Amino acid sequence: MTWVMTSKKQFYLHDDESLLDGLLRTGHDINYQCKEGYCGSCRIKRVASSHVIDYPFEPLAMIEEDELLPCCCRVRGVIYVNHELITK
């Protein structure tokens, strides 16, 4: 089970739910376009995580070391994201 902590809420991801879908399901206001890792509009900064974040395929959008694409990354354990960094 993956737990997501933001300044707004804490919640867990459902099986096979992306981080982006979990954030949207729990009322977080976050930009997104393609949901495929191509555009990078959902890019957010990771505050901390208990496990390595990886991708099932290499996204085309460029991201920095402390950024992630919630539409297509795989997260496990616990991840902390600052809500102010993901608001439109």
PDB file of N, CA, C and O in Angstrom:
ATOM      1  N   MET A   1       0.845  -1.173   0.000  1.00  0.00           N
ATOM      2  CA  MET A   1       0.000   0.000   0.000  1.00  0.00           C
ATOM      3  C   MET A   1       0.893   1.239   0.000  1.00  0.00           C
ATOM      4  O   MET A   1       1.901   1.294   0.704  1.00  0.00           O
ATOM      5  N   THR A   2       0.513   2.213  -0.785  1.00  0.00           N
ATOM      6  CA  THR A   2       1.256   3.466  -0.864  1.00  0.00           C
ATOM      7  C   THR A   2       0.475   4.573  -0.186  1.00  0.00           C
ATOM      8  O   THR A   2      -0.699   4.797  -0.482  1.00  0.00           O
ATOM      9  N   TRP A   3       1.144   5.266   0.733  1.00  0.00           N
ATOM     10  CA  TRP A   3       0.557   6.425   1.406  1.00  0.00           C
ATOM     11  C   TRP A   3       1.111   7.697   0.802  1.00  0.00           C
ATOM     12  O   TRP A   3       2.310   7.800   0.541  1.00  0.00           O
ATOM     13  N   VAL A   4       0.237   8.666   0.581  1.00  0.00           N
ATOM     14  CA  VAL A   4       0.620   9.964   0.036  1.00  0.00           C
ATOM     15  C   VAL A   4       0.271  11.013   1.086  1.00  0.00           C
ATOM     16  O   VAL A   4      -0.849  11.052   1.596  1.00  0.00           O
ATOM     17  N   MET A   5       1.241  11.854   1.397  1.00  0.00           N
ATOM     18  CA  MET A   5       1.042  12.927   2.375  1.00  0.00           C
ATOM     19  C   MET A   5       1.214  14.265   1.663  1.00  0.00           C
ATOM     20  O   MET A   5       2.220  14.495   0.990  1.00  0.00           O
ATOM     21  N   THR A   6       0.236  15.135   1.815  1.00  0.00           N
ATOM     22  CA  THR A   6       0.351  16.504   1.323  1.00  0.00           C
ATOM     23  C   THR A   6       0.028  17.426   2.492  1.00  0.00           C
ATOM     24  O   THR A   6      -0.367  16.959   3.560  1.00  0.00           O
ATOM     25  N   SER A   7       0.192  18.720   2.299  1.00  0.00           N
ATOM     26  CA  SER A   7      -0.165  19.647   3.372  1.00  0.00           C
ATOM     27  C   SER A   7      -1.676  19.704   3.554  1.00  0.00           C
ATOM     28  O   SER A   7      -2.165  20.204   4.567  1.00  0.00           O
ATOM     29  N   LYS A   8      -2.411  19.194   2.578  1.00  0.00           N
ATOM     30  CA  LYS A   8      -3.871  19.226   2.618  1.00  0.00           C
ATOM     31  C   LYS A   8      -4.476  17.954   3.209  1.00  0.00           C
ATOM     32  O   LYS A   8      -5.443  18.018   3.969  1.00  0.00           O
ATOM     33  N   LYS A   9      -3.901  16.787   2.857  1.00  0.00           N
ATOM     34  CA  LYS A   9      -4.485  15.508   3.253  1.00  0.00           C
ATOM     35  C   LYS A   9      -3.423  14.424   3.302  1.00  0.00           C
ATOM     36  O   LYS A   9      -2.294  14.605   2.846  1.00  0.00           O
ATOM     37  N   GLN A  10      -3.816  13.301   3.866  1.00  0.00           N
ATOM     38  CA  GLN A  10      -3.047  12.075   3.702  1.00  0.00           C
ATOM     39  C   GLN A  10      -4.030  11.019   3.208  1.00  0.00           C
ATOM     40  O   GLN A  10      -5.168  10.950   3.672  1.00  0.00           O
ATOM     41  N   PHE A  11      -3.586  10.207   2.273  1.00  0.00           N
ATOM     42  CA  PHE A  11      -4.457   9.203   1.682  1.00  0.00           C
ATOM     43  C   PHE A  11      -3.598   8.078   1.125  1.00  0.00           C
ATOM     44  O   PHE A  11      -2.378   8.205   1.024  1.00  0.00           O
ATOM     45  N   TYR A  12      -4.235   6.997   0.772  1.00  0.00           N
ATOM     46  CA  TYR A  12      -3.512   5.894   0.156  1.00  0.00           C
ATOM     47  C   TYR A  12      -3.972   5.745  -1.288  1.00  0.00           C
ATOM     48  O   TYR A  12      -5.094   6.110  -1.640  1.00  0.00           O
ATOM     49  N   LEU A  13      -3.095   5.208  -2.103  1.00  0.00           N
ATOM     50  CA  LEU A  13      -3.436   4.943  -3.493  1.00  0.00           C
ATOM     51  C   LEU A  13      -4.121   3.585  -3.587  1.00  0.00           C
ATOM     52  O   LEU A  13      -3.713   2.625  -2.932  1.00  0.00           O
ATOM     53  N   HIS A  14      -5.141   3.516  -4.390  1.00  0.00           N
ATOM     54  CA  HIS A  14      -5.807   2.250  -4.672  1.00  0.00           C
ATOM     55  C   HIS A  14      -4.887   1.405  -5.546  1.00  0.00           C
ATOM     56  O   HIS A  14      -3.962   1.937  -6.159  1.00  0.00           O
ATOM     57  N   ASP A  15      -5.124   0.110  -5.611  1.00  0.00           N
ATOM     58  CA  ASP A  15      -4.336  -0.766  -6.483  1.00  0.00           C
ATOM     59  C   ASP A  15      -4.405  -0.251  -7.918  1.00  0.00           C
ATOM     60  O   ASP A  15      -5.482   0.082  -8.413  1.00  0.00           O
ATOM     61  N   ASP A  16      -3.266  -0.187  -8.576  1.00  0.00           N
ATOM     62  CA  ASP A  16      -3.159   0.260  -9.970  1.00  0.00           C
ATOM     63  C   ASP A  16      -3.616   1.699 -10.207  1.00  0.00           C
ATOM     64  O   ASP A  16      -3.905   2.067 -11.346  1.00  0.00           O
ATOM     65  N   GLU A  17      -3.688   2.516  -9.160  1.00  0.00           N
ATOM     66  CA  GLU A  17      -4.044   3.931  -9.314  1.00  0.00           C
ATOM     67  C   GLU A  17      -2.764   4.746  -9.413  1.00  0.00           C
ATOM     68  O   GLU A  17      -1.837   4.550  -8.628  1.00  0.00           O
ATOM     69  N   SER A  18      -2.712   5.656 -10.371  1.00  0.00           N
ATOM     70  CA  SER A  18      -1.538   6.517 -10.485  1.00  0.00           C
ATOM     71  C   SER A  18      -1.565   7.560  -9.385  1.00  0.00           C
ATOM     72  O   SER A  18      -2.608   7.830  -8.790  1.00  0.00           O
ATOM     73  N   LEU A  19      -0.407   8.142  -9.123  1.00  0.00           N
ATOM     74  CA  LEU A  19      -0.331   9.232  -8.154  1.00  0.00           C
ATOM     75  C   LEU A  19      -1.219  10.388  -8.596  1.00  0.00           C
ATOM     76  O   LEU A  19      -1.900  10.994  -7.770  1.00  0.00           O
ATOM     77  N   LEU A  20      -1.221  10.698  -9.887  1.00  0.00           N
ATOM     78  CA  LEU A  20      -2.075  11.774 -10.404  1.00  0.00           C
ATOM     79  C   LEU A  20      -3.542  11.476 -10.126  1.00  0.00           C
ATOM     80  O   LEU A  20      -4.261  12.343  -9.629  1.00  0.00           O
ATOM     81  N   ASP A  21      -3.994  10.277 -10.433  1.00  0.00           N
ATOM     82  CA  ASP A  21      -5.396   9.933 -10.194  1.00  0.00           C
ATOM     83  C   ASP A  21      -5.742   9.993  -8.712  1.00  0.00           C
ATOM     84  O   ASP A  21      -6.839  10.417  -8.351  1.00  0.00           O
ATOM     85  N   GLY A  22      -4.825   9.575  -7.856  1.00  0.00           N
ATOM     86  CA  GLY A  22      -5.060   9.661  -6.419  1.00  0.00           C
ATOM     87  C   GLY A  22      -5.169  11.095  -5.938  1.00  0.00           C
ATOM     88  O   GLY A  22      -6.024  11.416  -5.112  1.00  0.00           O
ATOM     89  N   LEU A  23      -4.301  11.961  -6.454  1.00  0.00           N
ATOM     90  CA  LEU A  23      -4.370  13.381  -6.085  1.00  0.00           C
ATOM     91  C   LEU A  23      -5.687  13.993  -6.548  1.00  0.00           C
ATOM     92  O   LEU A  23      -6.316  14.739  -5.799  1.00  0.00           O
ATOM     93  N   LEU A  24      -6.106  13.692  -7.758  1.00  0.00           N
ATOM     94  CA  LEU A  24      -7.375  14.221  -8.267  1.00  0.00           C
ATOM     95  C   LEU A  24      -8.555  13.663  -7.483  1.00  0.00           C
ATOM     96  O   LEU A  24      -9.490  14.399  -7.167  1.00  0.00           O
ATOM     97  N   ARG A  25      -8.521  12.375  -7.168  1.00  0.00           N
ATOM     98  CA  ARG A  25      -9.609  11.736  -6.420  1.00  0.00           C
ATOM     99  C   ARG A  25      -9.805  12.376  -5.054  1.00  0.00           C
ATOM    100  O   ARG A  25     -10.929  12.453  -4.558  1.00  0.00           O
ATOM    101  N   THR A  26      -8.729  12.831  -4.451  1.00  0.00           N
ATOM    102  CA  THR A  26      -8.809  13.389  -3.101  1.00  0.00           C
ATOM    103  C   THR A  26      -8.940  14.907  -3.088  1.00  0.00           C
ATOM    104  O   THR A  26      -8.753  15.540  -2.049  1.00  0.00           O
ATOM    105  N   GLY A  27      -9.264  15.497  -4.249  1.00  0.00           N
ATOM    106  CA  GLY A  27      -9.592  16.919  -4.302  1.00  0.00           C
ATOM    107  C   GLY A  27      -8.433  17.862  -4.497  1.00  0.00           C
ATOM    108  O   GLY A  27      -8.608  19.071  -4.343  1.00  0.00           O
ATOM    109  N   HIS A  28      -7.254  17.368  -4.828  1.00  0.00           N
ATOM    110  CA  HIS A  28      -6.119  18.244  -5.083  1.00  0.00           C
ATOM    111  C   HIS A  28      -6.260  18.857  -6.477  1.00  0.00           C
ATOM    112  O   HIS A  28      -6.657  18.183  -7.427  1.00  0.00           O
ATOM    113  N   ASP A  29      -5.937  20.109  -6.578  1.00  0.00           N
ATOM    114  CA  ASP A  29      -6.036  20.846  -7.839  1.00  0.00           C
ATOM    115  C   ASP A  29      -4.677  20.789  -8.521  1.00  0.00           C
ATOM    116  O   ASP A  29      -3.743  21.468  -8.094  1.00  0.00           O
ATOM    117  N   ILE A  30      -4.556  19.996  -9.566  1.00  0.00           N
ATOM    118  CA  ILE A  30      -3.272  19.786 -10.220  1.00  0.00           C
ATOM    119  C   ILE A  30      -3.453  19.815 -11.733  1.00  0.00           C
ATOM    120  O   ILE A  30      -4.409  19.249 -12.264  1.00  0.00           O
ATOM    121  N   ASN A  31      -2.537  20.473 -12.412  1.00  0.00           N
ATOM    122  CA  ASN A  31      -2.564  20.523 -13.872  1.00  0.00           C
ATOM    123  C   ASN A  31      -2.183  19.175 -14.452  1.00  0.00           C
ATOM    124  O   ASN A  31      -1.359  18.459 -13.883  1.00  0.00           O
ATOM    125  N   TYR A  32      -2.774  18.833 -15.568  1.00  0.00           N
ATOM    126  CA  TYR A  32      -2.355  17.651 -16.331  1.00  0.00           C
ATOM    127  C   TYR A  32      -2.920  17.780 -17.737  1.00  0.00           C
ATOM    128  O   TYR A  32      -3.892  18.502 -17.959  1.00  0.00           O
ATOM    129  N   GLN A  33      -2.324  17.097 -18.659  1.00  0.00           N
ATOM    130  CA  GLN A  33      -2.789  17.088 -20.041  1.00  0.00           C
ATOM    131  C   GLN A  33      -2.887  15.663 -20.570  1.00  0.00           C
ATOM    132  O   GLN A  33      -3.982  15.128 -20.743  1.00  0.00           O
ATOM    133  N   CYS A  34      -1.742  15.061 -20.823  1.00  0.00           N
ATOM    134  CA  CYS A  34      -1.721  13.806 -21.579  1.00  0.00           C
ATOM    135  C   CYS A  34      -1.866  12.550 -20.731  1.00  0.00           C
ATOM    136  O   CYS A  34      -2.321  11.524 -21.239  1.00  0.00           O
ATOM    137  N   LYS A  35      -1.496  12.598 -19.460  1.00  0.00           N
ATOM    138  CA  LYS A  35      -1.482  11.428 -18.567  1.00  0.00           C
ATOM    139  C   LYS A  35      -0.567  10.317 -19.076  1.00  0.00           C
ATOM    140  O   LYS A  35      -0.751   9.154 -18.719  1.00  0.00           O
ATOM    141  N   GLU A  36       0.407  10.662 -19.900  1.00  0.00           N
ATOM    142  CA  GLU A  36       1.292   9.654 -20.489  1.00  0.00           C
ATOM    143  C   GLU A  36       2.775   9.968 -20.290  1.00  0.00           C
ATOM    144  O   GLU A  36       3.624   9.199 -20.740  1.00  0.00           O
ATOM    145  N   GLY A  37       3.106  11.076 -19.631  1.00  0.00           N
ATOM    146  CA  GLY A  37       4.506  11.430 -19.425  1.00  0.00           C
ATOM    147  C   GLY A  37       5.146  12.170 -20.580  1.00  0.00           C
ATOM    148  O   GLY A  37       6.367  12.329 -20.614  1.00  0.00           O
ATOM    149  N   TYR A  38       4.335  12.629 -21.534  1.00  0.00           N
ATOM    150  CA  TYR A  38       4.870  13.327 -22.698  1.00  0.00           C
ATOM    151  C   TYR A  38       4.960  14.838 -22.502  1.00  0.00           C
ATOM    152  O   TYR A  38       5.944  15.457 -22.907  1.00  0.00           O
ATOM    153  N   CYS A  39       3.949  15.429 -21.890  1.00  0.00           N
ATOM    154  CA  CYS A  39       3.876  16.894 -21.855  1.00  0.00           C
ATOM    155  C   CYS A  39       4.557  17.513 -20.637  1.00  0.00           C
ATOM    156  O   CYS A  39       5.074  18.626 -20.733  1.00  0.00           O
ATOM    157  N   GLY A  40       4.571  16.832 -19.509  1.00  0.00           N
ATOM    158  CA  GLY A  40       5.203  17.359 -18.306  1.00  0.00           C
ATOM    159  C   GLY A  40       4.376  18.371 -17.537  1.00  0.00           C
ATOM    160  O   GLY A  40       4.869  18.947 -16.568  1.00  0.00           O
ATOM    161  N   SER A  41       3.124  18.610 -17.942  1.00  0.00           N
ATOM    162  CA  SER A  41       2.339  19.631 -17.255  1.00  0.00           C
ATOM    163  C   SER A  41       1.932  19.224 -15.842  1.00  0.00           C
ATOM    164  O   SER A  41       1.555  20.088 -15.050  1.00  0.00           O
ATOM    165  N   CYS A  42       1.995  17.950 -15.503  1.00  0.00           N
ATOM    166  CA  CYS A  42       1.651  17.504 -14.149  1.00  0.00           C
ATOM    167  C   CYS A  42       2.871  17.462 -13.226  1.00  0.00           C
ATOM    168  O   CYS A  42       2.757  17.036 -12.077  1.00  0.00           O
ATOM    169  N   ARG A  43       4.019  17.893 -13.705  1.00  0.00           N
ATOM    170  CA  ARG A  43       5.281  17.857 -12.952  1.00  0.00           C
ATOM    171  C   ARG A  43       5.118  18.469 -11.564  1.00  0.00           C
ATOM    172  O   ARG A  43       4.589  19.571 -11.421  1.00  0.00           O
ATOM    173  N   ILE A  44       5.580  17.740 -10.538  1.00  0.00           N
ATOM    174  CA  ILE A  44       5.559  18.253  -9.165  1.00  0.00           C
ATOM    175  C   ILE A  44       6.897  17.962  -8.495  1.00  0.00           C
ATOM    176  O   ILE A  44       7.681  17.142  -8.975  1.00  0.00           O
ATOM    177  N   LYS A  45       7.143  18.637  -7.392  1.00  0.00           N
ATOM    178  CA  LYS A  45       8.356  18.398  -6.610  1.00  0.00           C
ATOM    179  C   LYS A  45       8.059  17.401  -5.504  1.00  0.00           C
ATOM    180  O   LYS A  45       7.050  17.496  -4.806  1.00  0.00           O
ATOM    181  N   ARG A  46       8.952  16.460  -5.368  1.00  0.00           N
ATOM    182  CA  ARG A  46       8.867  15.469  -4.302  1.00  0.00           C
ATOM    183  C   ARG A  46       9.589  16.038  -3.088  1.00  0.00           C
ATOM    184  O   ARG A  46      10.738  16.466  -3.195  1.00  0.00           O
ATOM    185  N   VAL A  47       8.932  16.047  -1.948  1.00  0.00           N
ATOM    186  CA  VAL A  47       9.554  16.502  -0.716  1.00  0.00           C
ATOM    187  C   VAL A  47      10.396  15.375  -0.137  1.00  0.00           C
ATOM    188  O   VAL A  47      11.558  15.583   0.212  1.00  0.00           O
ATOM    189  N   ALA A  48       9.816  14.181  -0.034  1.00  0.00           N
ATOM    190  CA  ALA A  48      10.535  13.007   0.474  1.00  0.00           C
ATOM    191  C   ALA A  48       9.752  11.762   0.091  1.00  0.00           C
ATOM    192  O   ALA A  48       8.552  11.820  -0.175  1.00  0.00           O
ATOM    193  N   SER A  49      10.449  10.641   0.069  1.00  0.00           N
ATOM    194  CA  SER A  49       9.776   9.367  -0.183  1.00  0.00           C
ATOM    195  C   SER A  49      10.567   8.252   0.489  1.00  0.00           C
ATOM    196  O   SER A  49      11.787   8.330   0.634  1.00  0.00           O
ATOM    197  N   SER A  50       9.844   7.219   0.891  1.00  0.00           N
ATOM    198  CA  SER A  50      10.490   6.112   1.588  1.00  0.00           C
ATOM    199  C   SER A  50      11.107   5.095   0.629  1.00  0.00           C
ATOM    200  O   SER A  50      11.945   4.292   1.040  1.00  0.00           O
ATOM    201  N   HIS A  51      10.711   5.118  -0.622  1.00  0.00           N
ATOM    202  CA  HIS A  51      11.215   4.180  -1.622  1.00  0.00           C
ATOM    203  C   HIS A  51      11.640   4.948  -2.873  1.00  0.00           C
ATOM    204  O   HIS A  51      11.253   6.100  -3.070  1.00  0.00           O
ATOM    205  N   VAL A  52      12.419   4.310  -3.690  1.00  0.00           N
ATOM    206  CA  VAL A  52      12.808   4.894  -4.968  1.00  0.00           C
ATOM    207  C   VAL A  52      11.571   5.009  -5.851  1.00  0.00           C
ATOM    208  O   VAL A  52      10.750   4.093  -5.913  1.00  0.00           O
ATOM    209  N   ILE A  53      11.449   6.138  -6.528  1.00  0.00           N
ATOM    210  CA  ILE A  53      10.358   6.348  -7.471  1.00  0.00           C
ATOM    211  C   ILE A  53      10.882   5.988  -8.847  1.00  0.00           C
ATOM    212  O   ILE A  53      11.941   6.460  -9.262  1.00  0.00           O
ATOM    213  N   ASP A  54      10.137   5.150  -9.551  1.00  0.00           N
ATOM    214  CA  ASP A  54      10.584   4.767 -10.887  1.00  0.00           C
ATOM    215  C   ASP A  54       9.446   4.911 -11.886  1.00  0.00           C
ATOM    216  O   ASP A  54       8.326   5.280 -11.533  1.00  0.00           O
ATOM    217  N   TYR A  55       9.758   4.615 -13.131  1.00  0.00           N
ATOM    218  CA  TYR A  55       8.811   4.748 -14.228  1.00  0.00           C
ATOM    219  C   TYR A  55       8.787   3.446 -15.018  1.00  0.00           C
ATOM    220  O   TYR A  55       9.840   2.872 -15.296  1.00  0.00           O
ATOM    221  N   PRO A  56       7.590   2.972 -15.384  1.00  0.00           N
ATOM    222  CA  PRO A  56       7.514   1.746 -16.176  1.00  0.00           C
ATOM    223  C   PRO A  56       8.101   1.929 -17.578  1.00  0.00           C
ATOM    224  O   PRO A  56       8.487   0.955 -18.224  1.00  0.00           O
ATOM    225  N   PHE A  57       8.167   3.167 -18.040  1.00  0.00           N
ATOM    226  CA  PHE A  57       8.787   3.524 -19.313  1.00  0.00           C
ATOM    227  C   PHE A  57       9.411   4.896 -19.139  1.00  0.00           C
ATOM    228  O   PHE A  57       8.960   5.671 -18.296  1.00  0.00           O
ATOM    229  N   GLU A  58      10.417   5.208 -19.900  1.00  0.00           N
ATOM    230  CA  GLU A  58      11.107   6.491 -19.807  1.00  0.00           C
ATOM    231  C   GLU A  58      10.199   7.605 -20.323  1.00  0.00           C
ATOM    232  O   GLU A  58       9.858   7.606 -21.506  1.00  0.00           O
ATOM    233  N   PRO A  59       9.793   8.561 -19.468  1.00  0.00           N
ATOM    234  CA  PRO A  59       8.926   9.642 -19.941  1.00  0.00           C
ATOM    235  C   PRO A  59       9.687  10.571 -20.897  1.00  0.00           C
ATOM    236  O   PRO A  59      10.900  10.741 -20.775  1.00  0.00           O
ATOM    237  N   LEU A  60       8.970  11.157 -21.833  1.00  0.00           N
ATOM    238  CA  LEU A  60       9.585  12.094 -22.774  1.00  0.00           C
ATOM    239  C   LEU A  60       9.782  13.474 -22.158  1.00  0.00           C
ATOM    240  O   LEU A  60      10.692  14.203 -22.553  1.00  0.00           O
ATOM    241  N   ALA A  61       8.939  13.840 -21.197  1.00  0.00           N
ATOM    242  CA  ALA A  61       9.068  15.144 -20.538  1.00  0.00           C
ATOM    243  C   ALA A  61      10.344  15.170 -19.704  1.00  0.00           C
ATOM    244  O   ALA A  61      10.667  14.203 -19.014  1.00  0.00           O
ATOM    245  N   MET A  62      11.056  16.272 -19.774  1.00  0.00           N
ATOM    246  CA  MET A  62      12.280  16.444 -18.991  1.00  0.00           C
ATOM    247  C   MET A  62      11.901  16.778 -17.548  1.00  0.00           C
ATOM    248  O   MET A  62      11.050  17.632 -17.301  1.00  0.00           O
ATOM    249  N   ILE A  63      12.543  16.095 -16.600  1.00  0.00           N
ATOM    250  CA  ILE A  63      12.299  16.379 -15.193  1.00  0.00           C
ATOM    251  C   ILE A  63      13.629  16.467 -14.460  1.00  0.00           C
ATOM    252  O   ILE A  63      14.607  15.822 -14.837  1.00  0.00           O
ATOM    253  N   GLU A  64      13.648  17.264 -13.421  1.00  0.00           N
ATOM    254  CA  GLU A  64      14.828  17.410 -12.569  1.00  0.00           C
ATOM    255  C   GLU A  64      14.874  16.267 -11.559  1.00  0.00           C
ATOM    256  O   GLU A  64      13.913  15.511 -11.422  1.00  0.00           O
ATOM    257  N   GLU A  65      15.977  16.149 -10.867  1.00  0.00           N
ATOM    258  CA  GLU A  65      16.190  15.078  -9.886  1.00  0.00           C
ATOM    259  C   GLU A  65      15.121  15.057  -8.794  1.00  0.00           C
ATOM    260  O   GLU A  65      14.720  13.986  -8.339  1.00  0.00           O
ATOM    261  N   ASP A  66      14.654  16.245  -8.370  1.00  0.00           N
ATOM    262  CA  ASP A  66      13.671  16.318  -7.279  1.00  0.00           C
ATOM    263  C   ASP A  66      12.237  16.455  -7.775  1.00  0.00           C
ATOM    264  O   ASP A  66      11.340  16.751  -6.986  1.00  0.00           O
ATOM    265  N   GLU A  67      12.007  16.245  -9.061  1.00  0.00           N
ATOM    266  CA  GLU A  67      10.669  16.324  -9.636  1.00  0.00           C
ATOM    267  C   GLU A  67      10.183  14.939 -10.024  1.00  0.00           C
ATOM    268  O   GLU A  67      10.974  14.007 -10.171  1.00  0.00           O
ATOM    269  N   LEU A  68       8.885  14.816 -10.186  1.00  0.00           N
ATOM    270  CA  LEU A  68       8.316  13.581 -10.684  1.00  0.00           C
ATOM    271  C   LEU A  68       7.084  13.885 -11.512  1.00  0.00           C
ATOM    272  O   LEU A  68       6.510  14.971 -11.422  1.00  0.00           O
ATOM    273  N   LEU A  69       6.693  12.936 -12.304  1.00  0.00           N
ATOM    274  CA  LEU A  69       5.486  13.036 -13.124  1.00  0.00           C
ATOM    275  C   LEU A  69       4.444  12.094 -12.517  1.00  0.00           C
ATOM    276  O   LEU A  69       4.509  10.882 -12.725  1.00  0.00           O
ATOM    277  N   PRO A  70       3.478  12.647 -11.766  1.00  0.00           N
ATOM    278  CA  PRO A  70       2.517  11.791 -11.078  1.00  0.00           C
ATOM    279  C   PRO A  70       1.621  10.986 -12.012  1.00  0.00           C
ATOM    280  O   PRO A  70       0.974  10.034 -11.577  1.00  0.00           O
ATOM    281  N   CYS A  71       1.575  11.352 -13.280  1.00  0.00           N
ATOM    282  CA  CYS A  71       0.732  10.611 -14.224  1.00  0.00           C
ATOM    283  C   CYS A  71       1.290   9.229 -14.520  1.00  0.00           C
ATOM    284  O   CYS A  71       0.528   8.305 -14.806  1.00  0.00           O
ATOM    285  N   CYS A  72       2.615   9.072 -14.455  1.00  0.00           N
ATOM    286  CA  CYS A  72       3.183   7.802 -14.904  1.00  0.00           C
ATOM    287  C   CYS A  72       4.267   7.229 -14.001  1.00  0.00           C
ATOM    288  O   CYS A  72       4.820   6.175 -14.313  1.00  0.00           O
ATOM    289  N   CYS A  73       4.586   7.883 -12.899  1.00  0.00           N
ATOM    290  CA  CYS A  73       5.596   7.317 -12.000  1.00  0.00           C
ATOM    291  C   CYS A  73       4.982   6.210 -11.157  1.00  0.00           C
ATOM    292  O   CYS A  73       3.766   6.144 -10.979  1.00  0.00           O
ATOM    293  N   ARG A  74       5.838   5.351 -10.647  1.00  0.00           N
ATOM    294  CA  ARG A  74       5.401   4.302  -9.723  1.00  0.00           C
ATOM    295  C   ARG A  74       5.951   4.656  -8.347  1.00  0.00           C
ATOM    296  O   ARG A  74       7.161   4.794  -8.167  1.00  0.00           O
ATOM    297  N   VAL A  75       5.063   4.798  -7.395  1.00  0.00           N
ATOM    298  CA  VAL A  75       5.481   5.117  -6.029  1.00  0.00           C
ATOM    299  C   VAL A  75       5.071   3.978  -5.112  1.00  0.00           C
ATOM    300  O   VAL A  75       4.047   3.326  -5.317  1.00  0.00           O
ATOM    301  N   ARG A  76       5.893   3.755  -4.098  1.00  0.00           N
ATOM    302  CA  ARG A  76       5.629   2.725  -3.095  1.00  0.00           C
ATOM    303  C   ARG A  76       5.951   3.309  -1.727  1.00  0.00           C
ATOM    304  O   ARG A  76       6.656   4.313  -1.616  1.00  0.00           O
ATOM    305  N   GLY A  77       5.433   2.677  -0.702  1.00  0.00           N
ATOM    306  CA  GLY A  77       5.733   3.128   0.654  1.00  0.00           C
ATOM    307  C   GLY A  77       4.996   4.402   0.995  1.00  0.00           C
ATOM    308  O   GLY A  77       3.768   4.461   0.934  1.00  0.00           O
ATOM    309  N   VAL A  78       5.753   5.420   1.356  1.00  0.00           N
ATOM    310  CA  VAL A  78       5.197   6.718   1.739  1.00  0.00           C
ATOM    311  C   VAL A  78       5.871   7.793   0.906  1.00  0.00           C
ATOM    312  O   VAL A  78       7.090   7.775   0.734  1.00  0.00           O
ATOM    313  N   ILE A  79       5.090   8.724   0.389  1.00  0.00           N
ATOM    314  CA  ILE A  79       5.637   9.858  -0.360  1.00  0.00           C
ATOM    315  C   ILE A  79       5.027  11.139   0.189  1.00  0.00           C
ATOM    316  O   ILE A  79       3.828  11.202   0.463  1.00  0.00           O
ATOM    317  N   TYR A  80       5.865  12.157   0.345  1.00  0.00           N
ATOM    318  CA  TYR A  80       5.438  13.468   0.836  1.00  0.00           C
ATOM    319  C   TYR A  80       5.532  14.472  -0.301  1.00  0.00           C
ATOM    320  O   TYR A  80       6.575  14.604  -0.942  1.00  0.00           O
ATOM    321  N   VAL A  81       4.428  15.182  -0.549  1.00  0.00           N
ATOM    322  CA  VAL A  81       4.361  16.198  -1.584  1.00  0.00           C
ATOM    323  C   VAL A  81       3.765  17.451  -0.955  1.00  0.00           C
ATOM    324  O   VAL A  81       2.759  17.377  -0.250  1.00  0.00           O
ATOM    325  N   ASN A  82       4.379  18.590  -1.207  1.00  0.00           N
ATOM    326  CA  ASN A  82       3.865  19.864  -0.695  1.00  0.00           C
ATOM    327  C   ASN A  82       2.712  20.312  -1.571  1.00  0.00           C
ATOM    328  O   ASN A  82       2.911  20.557  -2.760  1.00  0.00           O
ATOM    329  N   HIS A  83       1.503  20.428  -1.016  1.00  0.00           N
ATOM    330  CA  HIS A  83       0.321  20.775  -1.795  1.00  0.00           C
ATOM    331  C   HIS A  83       0.482  22.095  -2.551  1.00  0.00           C
ATOM    332  O   HIS A  83      -0.010  22.224  -3.672  1.00  0.00           O
ATOM    333  N   GLU A  84       1.148  23.056  -1.966  1.00  0.00           N
ATOM    334  CA  GLU A  84       1.306  24.347  -2.640  1.00  0.00           C
ATOM    335  C   GLU A  84       2.094  24.187  -3.945  1.00  0.00           C
ATOM    336  O   GLU A  84       1.953  25.013  -4.847  1.00  0.00           O
ATOM    337  N   LEU A  85       2.907  23.159  -4.060  1.00  0.00           N
ATOM    338  CA  LEU A  85       3.689  22.940  -5.284  1.00  0.00           C
ATOM    339  C   LEU A  85       2.856  22.305  -6.380  1.00  0.00           C
ATOM    340  O   LEU A  85       3.293  22.279  -7.531  1.00  0.00           O
ATOM    341  N   ILE A  86       1.682  21.796  -6.072  1.00  0.00           N
ATOM    342  CA  ILE A  86       0.885  21.128  -7.098  1.00  0.00           C
ATOM    343  C   ILE A  86      -0.407  21.872  -7.413  1.00  0.00           C
ATOM    344  O   ILE A  86      -1.219  21.373  -8.192  1.00  0.00           O
ATOM    345  N   THR A  87      -0.619  23.035  -6.841  1.00  0.00           N
ATOM    346  CA  THR A  87      -1.828  23.796  -7.109  1.00  0.00           C
ATOM    347  C   THR A  87      -1.674  24.574  -8.402  1.00  0.00           C
ATOM    348  O   THR A  87      -0.601  25.093  -8.706  1.00  0.00           O
ATOM    349  N   LYS A  88      -2.753  24.648  -9.154  1.00  0.00           N
ATOM    350  CA  LYS A  88      -2.734  25.411 -10.410  1.00  0.00           C
ATOM    351  C   LYS A  88      -2.433  26.864 -10.145  1.00  0.00           C
ATOM    352  O   LYS A  88      -2.376  27.663 -11.080  1.00  0.00           O
TER     353      LYS A  88
END
